[in-house]
Amino acid sequence: MKNTIVTIALGGAMALMAGTASAQTLEAIQAKGYVQCGVTAGVPGFSAPDADNNWSGIEVDYCRALGAAIFDDADAVRFTPLTSTERFAALSSGEIDVLSRTTTWTMSRDTGLGINFAGTLFYDGQGFMVRKSDGIASAFDLSGAAVCIESGTTTELNAADFFSANGMDYNPIVFIDQDEVVKAYEDGRCDVYTTDSSALAAERTRLGNPDDHVILAEIISKEPLGPSVRQGDDVWLNIARWTLFAILNAEELGVTQANVDEMLGSNDPAIKRLLGVEGDFGAAMGLSKDWAYNIIKALGNYSEMYERHVGPDTAIGLARGVNALWTDGGIQYAPPIR
């Protein structure tokens, strides 16, 4: 029995030491005073700069949430725009601390690139956009079409799978940069533009005459889009993961940017734990006990971020769909803070 107790004690000490030793990313971020976040070169609603280089979007809000969690400052973030082919190298090399760039969580990426996905910020699926004037009613009418695609993406692979599985020929026209893809489609160099359906809706708003284009009904893939970090630093992975879980739990518990101060007096134990009134769930991650409160106070919950950037009242106009909470018929679900 004595040996068992010693083993358990040593195991706990070793785990604590391992956790301390793997906090390099957080320590580096604290030393420089900001989170370096890799984003798109510009996809409305997700991550895009305005004329003054002020970034906004749901993925940008996630990055700002990390700044709020660590520094109690949602502006303690800098943004690095990356193409699809640049993004993983930028993360692996340490050029960025976190990648929050419309990136699909797949097995090969999760196991072969030295990165870990923190969760799914947005559940998506690949679709097709065509010109109304072409009279195309279905993706199954696209045999022989010229298709504009961004290289180095799951989009490219999914398109190949779709046309092959359905015995259809197509002519892929591939570009490195998303802006090049959109311009080629708008200039008539291809018949079809394919990417994640949310990105199609976003890019459609930037076309000269959005009403001249239609997104077809078929969804041909699963695209769970989420932030990722380098492998080998469990403390930073936990921060990235629980930042996402905090905003989802806040929505489920009814905690908003407007009522978060009032909710500090809630009798609900789950709300107390979320806001740091009861327990200290930030300490294990090297954060203050009110880390989640700071996120919600600065940015709101998941619903507020969604509605602000991509929801039905925006130009993009996306219904929650599967991105609704599990309690509202969707599949968004966060583990509890306890």
C-alpha positions as CSV (number, residue, x, y, z in Angstrom):
1,M,0.0,0.0,0.0
2,K,2.8,2.4,1.0
3,N,4.5,1.8,-2.4
4,T,1.3,2.5,-4.2
5,I,0.9,5.8,-2.4
6,V,4.4,6.8,-3.2
7,T,3.9,5.9,-6.9
8,I,0.7,8.0,-7.0
9,A,2.4,10.9,-5.3
10,L,5.3,10.8,-7.7
11,G,3.0,10.4,-10.6
12,G,1.1,13.6,-9.6
13,A,4.4,15.5,-9.1
14,M,5.6,14.3,-12.5
15,A,2.4,15.4,-14.1
16,L,2.6,18.8,-12.4
17,M,6.2,19.2,-13.6
18,A,5.3,18.1,-17.2
19,G,2.5,20.7,-17.2
20,T,4.9,23.4,-16.0
21,A,7.5,22.4,-18.6
22,S,5.1,22.5,-21.4
23,A,3.9,26.1,-20.9
24,Q,6.4,27.7,-23.3
25,T,3.9,29.2,-25.6
26,L,2.0,31.0,-22.8
27,E,5.2,32.2,-21.3
28,A,6.4,33.6,-24.7
29,I,3.0,35.2,-25.3
30,Q,3.1,36.8,-21.8
31,A,6.6,38.1,-22.4
32,K,5.8,39.8,-25.7
33,G,2.4,41.0,-24.6
34,Y,0.1,39.7,-27.3
35,V,-1.2,36.6,-29.1
36,Q,0.0,36.2,-32.8
37,C,-3.0,34.8,-34.7
38,G,-2.9,33.4,-38.2
39,V,-6.0,34.4,-40.2
40,T,-7.3,34.5,-43.8
41,A,-6.2,37.2,-46.2
42,G,-9.9,38.3,-46.1
43,V,-13.1,36.2,-45.9
44,P,-16.0,38.4,-44.7
45,G,-17.6,37.2,-41.5
46,F,-14.6,35.1,-40.6
47,S,-11.5,37.2,-40.8
48,A,-11.1,40.3,-42.9
49,P,-9.5,43.7,-42.5
50,D,-11.2,47.0,-43.2
51,A,-9.5,50.0,-45.0
52,D,-7.7,50.9,-41.8
53,N,-6.5,47.3,-41.3
54,N,-8.8,46.7,-38.4
55,W,-9.7,43.0,-38.4
56,S,-13.1,41.5,-37.7
57,G,-15.0,38.2,-38.0
58,I,-15.9,35.2,-35.9
59,E,-12.4,33.7,-36.1
60,V,-10.9,37.1,-35.2
61,D,-13.2,37.3,-32.2
62,Y,-11.9,33.9,-31.1
63,C,-8.3,35.3,-31.3
64,R,-9.4,38.3,-29.3
65,A,-11.0,36.0,-26.7
66,L,-7.5,34.5,-26.2
67,G,-6.2,38.0,-25.6
68,A,-9.0,38.6,-23.1
69,A,-8.4,35.3,-21.3
70,I,-4.6,35.9,-20.9
71,F,-4.3,39.7,-20.5
72,D,-7.9,40.9,-19.8
73,D,-7.4,42.8,-23.1
74,A,-9.1,41.7,-26.2
75,D,-6.8,44.0,-28.2
76,A,-3.7,42.1,-27.1
77,V,-3.7,40.3,-30.5
78,R,-1.9,40.7,-33.7
79,F,-2.9,39.2,-37.0
80,T,-0.9,37.4,-39.7
81,P,-2.8,36.9,-43.0
82,L,-1.9,33.6,-44.6
83,T,-2.8,31.7,-47.7
84,S,-3.9,28.0,-47.5
85,T,-0.4,26.9,-48.5
86,E,1.3,29.1,-46.0
87,R,-0.8,28.5,-42.9
88,F,0.6,25.2,-41.5
89,A,4.2,26.1,-42.0
90,A,3.6,29.5,-40.2
91,L,2.1,27.6,-37.2
92,S,4.9,24.9,-37.1
93,S,7.7,27.5,-37.3
94,G,6.4,29.6,-34.5
95,E,5.6,32.6,-36.7
96,I,2.1,32.4,-35.2
97,D,0.8,31.1,-31.8
98,V,-2.6,29.9,-33.1
99,L,-4.2,29.3,-36.5
100,S,-7.8,30.5,-36.7
101,R,-8.2,30.5,-40.5
102,T,-11.2,28.6,-41.9
103,T,-9.3,25.4,-41.5
104,T,-10.9,22.0,-41.6
105,W,-10.1,19.5,-38.9
106,T,-9.1,16.2,-40.6
107,M,-7.3,13.1,-39.5
108,S,-4.2,13.7,-41.6
109,R,-3.8,17.2,-40.4
110,D,-4.4,16.2,-36.8
111,T,-1.9,13.3,-36.9
112,G,0.7,14.3,-39.5
113,L,1.4,18.0,-39.3
114,G,2.5,18.3,-35.7
115,I,-0.6,20.3,-34.8
116,N,-3.6,19.9,-32.5
117,F,-7.1,21.2,-33.2
118,A,-8.7,22.9,-30.2
119,G,-12.3,22.2,-31.3
120,T,-14.9,23.2,-33.9
121,L,-15.7,26.9,-34.1
122,F,-18.0,26.5,-37.1
123,Y,-19.5,23.4,-38.7
124,D,-19.5,23.8,-42.4
125,G,-19.7,21.8,-45.7
126,Q,-18.5,22.3,-49.2
127,G,-20.8,23.7,-51.9
128,F,-20.9,25.2,-55.4
129,M,-21.8,28.7,-56.6
130,V,-22.8,29.3,-60.2
131,R,-24.3,32.1,-62.3
132,K,-28.1,32.2,-62.5
133,S,-27.9,32.8,-66.2
134,D,-26.4,29.4,-66.8
135,G,-29.5,27.7,-65.5
136,I,-27.7,25.1,-63.4
137,A,-30.1,23.6,-60.8
138,S,-28.0,21.0,-59.2
139,A,-24.4,20.0,-58.5
140,F,-25.1,16.8,-60.5
141,D,-25.5,19.0,-63.6
142,L,-21.9,20.2,-63.5
143,S,-20.3,17.5,-65.7
144,G,-17.7,19.1,-67.9
145,A,-17.7,22.3,-66.0
146,A,-14.6,24.5,-65.4
147,V,-14.3,24.8,-61.6
148,C,-12.3,27.4,-59.8
149,I,-10.6,26.0,-56.7
150,E,-8.0,27.2,-54.1
151,S,-5.0,24.9,-54.0
152,G,-3.7,23.2,-50.8
153,T,-7.2,22.8,-49.4
154,T,-9.7,20.0,-48.6
155,T,-11.8,21.8,-51.2
156,E,-9.5,20.6,-53.9
157,L,-9.7,17.0,-52.7
158,N,-13.4,17.0,-52.1
159,A,-14.1,18.2,-55.6
160,A,-12.0,15.5,-57.1
161,D,-13.9,12.9,-54.9
162,F,-17.3,14.3,-55.8
163,F,-16.8,14.3,-59.6
164,S,-15.1,10.9,-59.6
165,A,-17.7,9.2,-57.4
166,N,-20.5,10.5,-59.7
167,G,-18.8,9.6,-62.9
168,M,-18.5,13.2,-64.1
169,D,-15.6,15.0,-65.8
170,Y,-14.6,18.5,-64.8
171,N,-11.8,20.9,-65.5
172,P,-10.2,22.2,-62.2
173,I,-8.7,25.7,-62.5
174,V,-6.5,26.0,-59.4
175,F,-5.1,29.1,-57.7
176,I,-2.9,29.7,-54.7
177,D,-4.8,32.6,-53.2
178,Q,-8.5,32.8,-52.4
179,D,-8.8,36.3,-53.9
180,E,-7.4,35.0,-57.2
181,V,-10.1,32.3,-57.2
182,V,-12.9,34.8,-56.7
183,K,-11.6,37.1,-59.4
184,A,-11.2,34.3,-61.9
185,Y,-14.8,33.2,-61.2
186,E,-16.1,36.8,-61.5
187,D,-14.1,37.3,-64.7
188,G,-15.7,34.2,-66.3
189,R,-12.6,32.1,-66.4
190,C,-14.6,29.2,-64.9
191,D,-18.2,28.1,-64.6
192,V,-18.3,27.2,-61.0
193,Y,-16.7,28.4,-57.7
194,T,-16.4,25.8,-55.0
195,T,-15.4,26.1,-51.4
196,D,-17.0,25.9,-47.9
197,S,-20.6,27.1,-48.1
198,S,-20.1,29.8,-45.5
199,A,-17.2,31.2,-47.6
200,L,-19.4,31.1,-50.7
201,A,-22.0,33.1,-48.9
202,A,-19.4,35.6,-47.7
203,E,-17.7,36.0,-51.1
204,R,-21.0,36.3,-52.9
205,T,-21.6,39.6,-51.0
206,R,-18.4,41.0,-52.6
207,L,-19.3,40.2,-56.2
208,G,-20.4,43.1,-58.4
209,N,-24.0,41.8,-58.7
210,P,-24.5,39.2,-55.9
211,D,-28.1,38.5,-57.1
212,D,-26.7,37.1,-60.4
213,H,-25.2,34.2,-58.5
214,V,-26.7,31.2,-56.7
215,I,-25.3,28.7,-54.3
216,L,-26.5,25.2,-55.2
217,A,-28.3,23.1,-52.5
218,E,-25.9,20.2,-52.4
219,I,-23.4,19.9,-49.7
220,I,-20.6,17.4,-50.6
221,S,-18.5,17.2,-47.5
222,K,-18.1,17.7,-43.7
223,E,-15.9,20.8,-42.9
224,P,-15.5,21.2,-39.1
225,L,-13.6,24.5,-39.0
226,G,-11.6,25.2,-35.9
227,P,-8.4,26.8,-34.4
228,S,-5.2,24.8,-34.1
229,V,-2.0,25.0,-32.2
230,R,1.4,23.3,-32.3
231,Q,1.7,19.9,-30.6
232,G,3.8,19.5,-27.5
233,D,2.4,22.3,-25.4
234,D,-0.6,21.0,-23.4
235,V,-1.0,24.2,-21.4
236,W,-1.5,26.2,-24.6
237,L,-3.8,23.6,-26.1
238,N,-5.9,23.7,-23.0
239,I,-6.2,27.5,-23.1
240,A,-7.1,27.4,-26.8
241,R,-9.6,24.6,-26.2
242,W,-11.3,26.1,-23.1
243,T,-11.5,29.5,-24.6
244,L,-13.9,28.0,-27.2
245,F,-15.7,26.0,-24.6
246,A,-16.2,29.0,-22.4
247,I,-18.1,31.0,-25.0
248,L,-20.3,28.0,-25.8
249,N,-21.0,27.3,-22.2
250,A,-21.8,31.0,-21.7
251,E,-24.5,30.8,-24.4
252,E,-26.0,27.7,-22.9
253,L,-26.1,29.3,-19.5
254,G,-27.6,32.5,-20.8
255,V,-24.5,34.6,-19.8
256,T,-24.1,37.5,-22.3
257,Q,-21.9,40.6,-22.6
258,A,-24.7,42.7,-21.3
259,N,-25.6,40.7,-18.3
260,V,-22.3,39.2,-17.2
261,D,-21.8,41.6,-14.3
262,E,-25.3,40.8,-13.0
263,M,-24.6,37.1,-13.4
264,L,-21.7,37.4,-10.9
265,G,-24.5,37.2,-8.3
266,S,-26.2,34.1,-9.8
267,N,-27.0,31.2,-7.5
268,D,-26.4,28.7,-10.4
269,P,-23.2,26.8,-9.5
270,A,-22.4,26.3,-13.2
271,I,-22.4,30.1,-13.8
272,K,-20.4,30.7,-10.6
273,R,-17.7,28.3,-11.9
274,L,-17.7,29.8,-15.4
275,L,-17.3,33.3,-14.1
276,G,-14.7,32.5,-11.4
277,V,-17.0,33.2,-8.4
278,E,-16.7,29.7,-7.2
279,G,-13.5,27.6,-7.6
280,D,-10.4,28.6,-9.6
281,F,-10.4,26.9,-12.9
282,G,-7.9,29.2,-14.5
283,A,-4.9,28.3,-12.3
284,A,-4.2,25.0,-14.0
285,M,-3.8,26.9,-17.3
286,G,-1.8,29.7,-15.8
287,L,-4.7,32.1,-16.0
288,S,-6.6,34.2,-13.5
289,K,-9.8,32.8,-11.9
290,D,-11.9,35.3,-13.9
291,W,-10.5,34.4,-17.3
292,A,-13.9,33.4,-18.8
293,Y,-15.6,36.4,-17.3
294,N,-13.0,38.6,-19.1
295,I,-13.8,36.9,-22.4
296,I,-17.5,37.4,-22.1
297,K,-17.2,40.9,-20.8
298,A,-15.1,41.9,-23.8
299,L,-16.8,39.9,-26.6
300,G,-19.9,38.1,-25.4
301,N,-20.9,34.5,-25.9
302,Y,-20.8,32.2,-29.0
303,S,-24.2,33.3,-30.1
304,E,-23.3,37.0,-29.9
305,M,-20.1,36.4,-32.0
306,Y,-22.1,34.4,-34.6
307,E,-24.9,36.9,-34.9
308,R,-22.5,39.8,-35.1
309,H,-20.5,38.4,-38.0
310,V,-22.3,35.8,-40.0
311,G,-25.9,35.5,-38.7
312,P,-29.2,36.1,-40.5
313,D,-29.1,39.9,-39.9
314,T,-25.7,40.3,-41.6
315,A,-25.0,40.5,-45.3
316,I,-23.8,36.9,-45.2
317,G,-27.1,35.8,-43.7
318,L,-26.3,32.3,-42.3
319,A,-28.9,30.6,-40.1
320,R,-27.4,28.8,-37.1
321,G,-28.4,25.4,-38.5
322,V,-26.0,22.7,-37.1
323,N,-24.1,25.5,-35.4
324,A,-27.0,25.9,-32.9
325,L,-26.4,24.5,-29.4
326,W,-27.3,20.9,-28.8
327,T,-30.2,22.2,-26.7
328,D,-31.6,24.0,-29.7
329,G,-31.4,21.2,-32.3
330,G,-27.8,21.8,-33.4
331,I,-24.5,20.0,-32.6
332,Q,-22.5,22.6,-30.8
333,Y,-21.7,21.2,-27.4
334,A,-19.1,22.1,-24.8
335,P,-17.8,20.0,-21.9
336,P,-18.7,21.5,-18.5
337,I,-16.5,23.7,-16.3
338,R,-16.2,21.9,-13.0
